[in-house]
Amino acid sequence: MAEQKTVELIYDIASDVRKKLNVTSRDIDDDVVINEIQATVLSDPRTRHLTLDEKKAVMEGAFNSLRRELDFLEKYLEDPGISEIMVNGRNDIFVEKNGVMYRVPEYFPTDRALEEVIMRIGAGIHREINEMNPILDARLEDGSRVHAVYKNVAINGPVLNIRRFPNNRITMEELIHMGSITEEAADFLKRLVECGYNIFLSGGTSSGKTTFLNALSDFIPPDERVIVIEDSAELQLDGIENIVRMETKNANIQGVGEITMRHLIKASLRMRPDRIIVGEVRGGEVVDMINSMNTGHDGSLSTGHANSAEGMLSRLETMFLTAAAFPIDAVRSQIASAIDIIVHMGRLSDKSRKILEITEVMSYRDGRINLNPLFEYQLIEDEDGVKRGRLVRTENSLVNTGKLELKGGM
């Protein structure tokens, strides 16, 4: 049976069953819906020449359309190897599985069918997506992050992106085993976290920043009070008893009730935090984050998008200046005194994620923030003459050792 006709048949069957049953009602048992789907499939003349497996596929597709919030996308969401689902309009659907991206054979028959999936997601969190509110940011019950764009903004039809996070968080030991970081570098960062150094993680999209921040959090002493602030809850912090987690909130339909990262950072300062963890810095909240780091909240952690450690400092500077009218020298001085260490991550051509740089942020002098590279990812030729990448210790030593000395970590 042709693929297009199969898709059309699935949604025709679902439409017929929807007319017979109020399938939006949870009072109707799934078995009732399944029985009605089976009866409709067997009575439809278009299924006469289908094989048993093809009929089962049509029944499954119709059931997904009627009863599953995400339709056929749910089977990909349930696959533990899939980390991302990308719907670029109804016909172009891709998934990333085990670091490899590929196109899936299924598709939605109409834009409306895809829109219904997106609107069901929004309804589940009491959010609307339509021509007046064309962008949706949401989080599913399993923690997956959802971003959708309505058809009046997306040229190739409704767009839906779902990023999944592993149920079992990756530990630092596993990252060492995977080759993302060396044991020496991990031990070094462990001492810095324990002793309260302010560490900023930088990297591009899908470079592993959230995963690494989760792993670093294992080194936070268990007797400390930690405030976690995120735009969308993604971090999985274990082993911390005294923890407060806060998430931003979008405005309602009337345009009121918005809670931003800046609101939450300011609120956190009144909660007696030992450490503040900001999931990702994207805008004006950098002002409040830098201020908190400079007012005694040592050991704070955060992440941001950049192409290098130096590039991260430039981005922080730009975000700061966009949000507040301060002299450039004052901004750079504030950033330099707030952040102790930048850990830069990257995703290589073989899809692996690596720590590429661990750099100490030095003082601001002569118009620039000076950096002290401590670990760098380098290509090293082995005994066979083959060059392989490895994170190696530079000849530089950590200069600002005050926090280590204070906590006895030298």
Residue pairs with C-beta under 8 A, 6 or more apart in sequence:
1 9
1 49
1 50
1 54
3 105
5 46
6 54
6 57
6 58
6 61
7 61
7 106
7 107
7 108
7 109
8 109
9 44
9 46
9 47
9 58
10 58
10 61
10 62
10 65
10 109
11 62
11 65
11 109
11 110
11 113
12 44
13 37
13 40
13 41
13 44
13 58
13 59
13 62
14 37
14 61
14 62
14 65
14 66
16 40
17 23
17 33
17 36
17 37
17 40
17 62
17 66
18 66
20 36
20 40
21 28
21 32
21 33
21 36
22 28
23 33
23 66
23 67
30 63
30 67
33 63
33 66
33 67
34 59
34 63
37 59
37 62
37 63
37 66
38 59
40 62
41 47
41 55
41 58
41 59
41 62
42 55
47 55
47 58
50 58
61 72
64 71
64 72
64 74
64 75
65 71
65 72
65 113
68 74
69 117
69 120
69 121
69 124
70 77
70 117
70 120
70 121
70 162
71 108
71 113
71 117
72 106
73 85
73 87
73 93
73 117
73 160
73 162
76 82
76 85
76 95
76 104
77 85
77 140
77 142
77 144
77 162
77 164
79 97
80 166
80 167
81 97
81 98
82 95
82 96
82 97
82 164
83 96
83 97
83 99
83 163
83 164
83 165
83 166
84 95
84 96
84 101
84 161
84 162
84 163
84 164
84 206
85 93
85 94
85 95
85 160
85 161
85 162
85 164
86 93
86 94
86 95
86 96
86 160
86 161
87 93
87 114
87 158
87 159
87 160
87 161
88 94
88 156
88 157
88 159
89 111
89 114
89 154
89 156
89 157
89 158
89 159
90 107
90 108
90 109
90 110
90 111
90 113
90 114
90 157
90 158
91 107
91 108
91 157
92 103
92 107
92 156
93 103
93 104
93 106
93 107
94 101
94 102
94 103
94 104
95 101
95 102
95 104
99 351
99 352
100 351
108 114
108 117
111 151
111 157
111 158
114 157
114 158
114 160
115 150
115 151
115 158
117 160
118 129
118 136
118 148
118 150
118 158
118 160
119 128
119 129
121 136
121 138
121 140
121 146
121 148
122 128
122 129
122 136
122 138
122 148
124 138
124 140
125 138
125 139
127 133
127 136
127 138
127 250
128 253
129 135
129 136
129 148
129 150
130 150
131 150
131 152
133 150
133 253
134 149
134 150
134 152
134 153
135 147
135 148
135 149
135 150
135 153
136 146
136 147
136 148
136 149
136 150
137 145
137 146
137 147
137 231
137 232
137 250
138 145
138 146
138 147
138 148
139 145
139 146
139 232
139 233
140 146
140 162
142 164
143 165
143 233
143 234
144 162
144 163
144 164
144 165
145 162
145 163
145 165
145 232
145 234
146 160
146 161
146 162
147 160
147 161
148 158
148 159
148 160
148 161
149 158
149 159
150 158
151 157
151 158
165 210
165 234
165 236
169 211
169 214
169 215
169 236
169 238
170 178
170 211
170 214
170 215
171 215
171 218
172 181
172 186
172 190
172 215
172 216
172 218
172 219
175 181
175 186
175 211
175 212
175 215
176 182
176 183
176 186
178 352
179 352
179 354
180 208
180 212
180 352
180 353
180 354
180 355
181 354
181 355
181 391
182 375
182 390
182 391
182 392
184 393
185 355
185 358
185 375
185 391
185 393
188 358
188 374
188 375
189 199
189 216
189 219
189 341
189 343
189 358
190 219
191 404
191 409
192 199
192 340
192 341
192 403
192 404
193 199
193 216
193 219
193 220
193 299
193 301
194 219
194 220
194 221
194 407
194 409
195 299
195 403
195 404
195 406
195 407
195 409
196 275
196 298
196 299
196 403
196 407
197 298
197 299
197 340
197 341
197 403
198 293
198 298
198 299
198 300
198 301
198 338
198 339
198 340
198 341
199 216
199 300
199 301
199 339
199 340
199 341
199 342
199 343
200 301
200 302
200 303
200 304
200 312
200 339
200 341
200 342
200 343
201 209
201 212
201 213
201 216
201 301
201 302
201 303
201 304
201 342
201 343
201 344
201 345
202 209
202 303
202 304
202 305
202 306
202 308
202 309
202 311
202 312
202 342
202 343
202 344
202 345
203 209
203 303
203 305
203 306
203 344
203 345
203 346
203 347
204 305
204 306
204 307
204 346
204 347
205 305
206 347
206 353
207 345
207 346
207 347
207 353
208 345
208 347
208 353
209 280
209 303
209 345
210 234
210 235
210 279
210 303
211 353
212 343
212 345
212 355
213 235
213 277
213 279
213 301
213 303
214 235
214 236
214 237
216 301
217 226
217 235
217 237
217 238
217 239
217 240
217 277
217 301
218 238
218 239
220 226
220 239
220 240
220 275
220 299
222 239
222 240
222 241
223 242
224 240
224 242
224 274
224 275
224 299
225 242
225 243
225 244
225 271
225 272
225 273
225 274
225 275
226 237
226 240
226 242
226 243
226 244
226 273
226 274
226 275
226 276
226 277
227 243
227 244
227 246
227 268
227 271
227 273
227 275
227 276
227 277
228 235
228 237
228 243
228 244
228 245
228 246
228 277
228 279
229 246
229 247
229 261
229 264
229 265
229 268
229 276
229 277
229 278
229 279
230 245
230 246
230 247
230 248
230 278
230 279
230 280
231 247
231 248
231 261
231 279
231 280
231 282
232 247
232 248
232 279
233 245
233 247
233 279
234 279
235 277
235 279
237 243
237 277
244 268
244 271
244 273
246 264
246 267
246 268
248 259
248 260
248 261
248 263
248 264
249 257
249 258
249 259
250 258
251 257
251 258
260 285
261 278
261 281
261 282
261 283
261 285
261 288
262 284
262 285
262 287
262 288
265 276
265 278
265 285
265 288
265 289
265 292
266 288
268 276
268 292
269 292
269 295
269 297
273 297
274 297
274 299
275 297
275 298
275 299
275 300
275 301
276 289
276 292
276 297
276 300
277 300
277 301
277 302
278 285
278 289
278 300
278 301
278 302
278 303
279 302
279 303
280 302
280 303
280 304
280 305
281 289
281 302
281 303
281 304
281 316
281 319
282 304
282 305
282 319
283 319
283 322
283 323
284 319
284 322
284 323
284 324
286 316
286 319
286 320
286 323
287 320
287 323
287 324
289 300
289 302
289 338
290 316
290 320
290 334
290 335
290 338
290 339
291 334
292 300
293 300
293 338
293 339
294 334
294 337
294 338
298 403
304 312
304 315
304 316
305 315
306 312
306 314
306 315
306 344
308 344
308 357
309 342
309 344
309 357
309 359
309 371
310 371
312 342
312 344
313 335
313 339
313 342
313 361
313 369
316 335
316 339
317 328
317 331
317 332
317 335
320 326
320 331
320 334
320 335
321 328
321 331
326 334
329 364
329 367
332 364
332 368
332 369
333 364
335 361
335 364
335 369
336 361
336 362
336 363
336 364
336 369
337 363
337 364
339 361
340 360
340 361
340 400
340 403
341 358
341 359
341 360
341 361
342 357
342 358
342 359
342 361
342 371
343 355
343 357
343 358
343 359
344 355
344 356
344 357
344 358
344 359
345 353
345 354
345 355
345 356
346 353
346 354
346 356
346 377
347 353
347 354
348 354
348 389
354 377
354 389
354 391
355 375
355 377
355 391
356 376
356 377
356 391
357 373
357 375
357 376
357 377
358 373
358 374
358 375
358 391
359 371
359 372
359 373
359 374
360 371
360 372
360 373
360 374
360 396
360 398
360 399
360 400
361 369
361 371
361 372
362 369
362 370
362 371
362 372
362 399
362 400
363 369
363 370
364 370
372 396
372 398
372 399
373 394
373 396
374 393
374 394
374 396
374 397
374 398
375 391
375 392
375 393
375 394
376 391
376 392
376 394
377 389
377 390
377 391
377 392
378 389
378 390
378 391
378 392
379 387
379 388
379 389
380 387
380 388
380 389
380 390
380 392
381 387
382 388
398 404
401 410
403 409
404 410
